[in-house]
Amino acid sequence: MNVLFLMSDSLTPHLTGPYGDGAGSTPNLDELARRGVVFENAYCNSPLCVPSRASMVTGRYSSDLNCYDNASDFASEWPTIGHSLGSIGYETYIIGKMHFVGHDQYHGFDGRLALETDYTKAYDPLGYLLAYDWERPSGGNPAGPEWMGPSYVNSGDWDHYPRHYDWDEKIHREAISYLSEKEPGCDPFFACVSYHQPHNPFWIPREIREIFQDRDLPLPEIPPGVETCHGPMDVWLNDFHYQPEVREAMMEEENLRWLYETYYGMTYDMDRRVGEVLDLLGKRGLADDTAIVFASDHGDMLAHRGMLQKRYFYERSVRSCLIFSYPGRWQQDVRISAPVSLIDLFPTFADLAGAPLPGDLPGMSLLETVETGSEPPPNRPILCEYHGEGVHAPCFMSVMDGFKYVYVHGHEERLYDLVEDPDEYVNLVGEKQHESK
């Protein structure tokens, strides 16, 4: 049995078909969901690329790994999915973005294709990298006016941009090439194909963006005075993420429309590639012996509450897509409502392959759930943390029993009822009936 792990960066579940969006940007993910199990409430361990991915491949919290921001590495001694499955004869490859920092770009995997070095070729023409101050000791933070100004929400169409420079196109070609060499009966493989889209910078060919020009897109309504609901963590990250002028740009419907058309277009482009990979599995005779898992590393606020990017603890930022599909072996067209975490992936992959697993991992295998359709324990606390770029104190989050608790060390506590207050505007801390939470 093979395992194909498909990933997308900054894909918020709320804007995809499997999670109820009707804009039509994800026909292939929609089909994958119909043929599989959708986890409606999957959370990342840390809402930022590097710590989320490090946590995912090791099955550990980012604080265990001392991996807090996009300039953090983690020690090579930590066992990963690559070590575990490789030890029982799996060929393990990462194709595309994994955001490993430092000298170890393998972390137990047999090979890497379309590494982050190809990213510079893809995005330097957009001035994306020029907006990073690489001289900073922390490794560079997005602070430059070239990138984080008003053009963040509307940079116009990049018709002059050659598609062959697109990093995702490079990732996709490498994935197709790798899978084209596989055939029924080959040695088992674990292949992670990890696309960059729809991560910013927001750019897509005009003809793809225009697909969504006349569609009813869920543009956010930013309530007047929303800043009064913001706590210290929100204020810190708002200041870190963008210049004041971006706030004004976000308030203009024309810019929001462009931002959402582009994001949907990038999602559509990613979904197209996912479909082509899945079609290739069928053509190669591999579909019946390959388990498919699709996930995103975190979401994106996309102007909700007047916020951009990730790092926040709001649902649009910390929730991840998570879909399992293996027709004939796993349940189909099933939805799981109990919260789960991306740290559950390592135990699940090891359980699926019959591979050894470190005994002290905090996550749990989801294999029984996808095989039987039974809900995992509903009262298990799902933890998330962020202590990296932009914040001034350690920040923690826990979800359990329909409530979300946020603690910013030395600054504030927050409690939200995710059922009655899904947009997280009403802080229940201090209300007597919720003291036990």
Steps between C-alpha positions, in 0.01 A plus 500: 500500500618850408425832667458827309491801729383813315548841660402858436632810677271756667182334373220592737234226505217756504568587134500146359219280374547215750440749782188657354621774265302526178731698271616189315875538545570143614325241279774241555507545876121478493526160331772390741269590788211303349732201479640543848484640852498875572615624839291811549702634793867430440747740661866569441730501802644840410351739240821563306671301225825380660378408851181345361689277258769408752227404745320303231794284386618428856161469671617736775415846620709779356614593852640148544706561186603858590356591161309825531523704178594483133871524580502202741654164432444190712756243607576216259469255789122536511336196330270588209251329273792447262703310759204289609373386161849477354595251771252243362598537135297796376659738253429842651507819293400862550415680177461874544470723801582367845678804640779316679748759628872436544748244376268198523262518205405131520409419863482128433343512153678327213476792260382855429383638166410864414656639816464849642802609294269494198279747686746785447478457124123504522437807712791738469336662193208594726723678750381253766847419629609862480250571775691282743784645702738205482754682718287466809630248757158334511531400137290769344148627551261645243531870566596665173275757333559323167271218606291575806346821373152539347607288202473199732125501450503611136819484295320480166543226240847362428444408139870537424596234754620177328315193624813288478642705787208397720633292789181295515543417132849371582363300794227357281737395222722324753200325658372379163848379407546317830163326490536415130786269594282301742300195403290233673715273713780753547657548841262697723546875501401793717494814285415841639408737215486844657374798298564864590164637382293682614769654723579864429625684298159501340555456131332290235468536120218733406302228321484293820408793725224599259333160546381637834426853387124455481458246776343570837805500727474530880675834540546577870306779661738684732287643782566863594696517823610138478829607657324527835472119500871451440726381779876550537589208272276640226648848530857369491436292190308774320798732551737228385308392192432819311532873479209724606420576135411135445215534747348773283554293186322205659190709561447561128275244335694514172815386678322232701343374180839479329653327805229235510490443125876447508494272806222292348692487172814378677293239684346392169847468346620287792188284478559446127844360576360276773255361246776429249703314764199289596422428134858383451465253788208345316683486167801335664280239669592628845166639619381177666815469707564862599355678802443872440518767770454871428581773753585868527761620748273780631253755365497874428288781645450659155370829643257347749490728804725731296789253527735344248719190495527232769654488854168595661295254709173571320335214311589633155867486595538188717263263322640266235349291224530127572355235266575125489406286199561131429189357328438138587702526822375816672160659546361719222298822515540516878548813707666505842413788731724430801810723507829342395853630454762479227727340761273197454637444149829333601325240722242443227756446223704266720188304599392476138836365381571286806808706577666560839400806695668690783310418818466851636318679219211723614281427197279204421443281195191585297509168313206347689295810426560491124447123488175494699366855489494515880569832669828541691469606867300828497640625832869481408662844530651614170797726564651774287784737583681795349810663646674630189514797267297803601377408849650626825406210727429125475150435363295184553163370380286200587177373341269256679125440533415779256697766688830668419729628774784743420774595745760767425755472778496802727241683291156345455263204494218445253219246478274458197192286446568373148143376458315817602774745398685348201652836405656529848392848602370434854763432766337292775785522750365630828145374447408282796325225302820435305751495786534120479612519137 
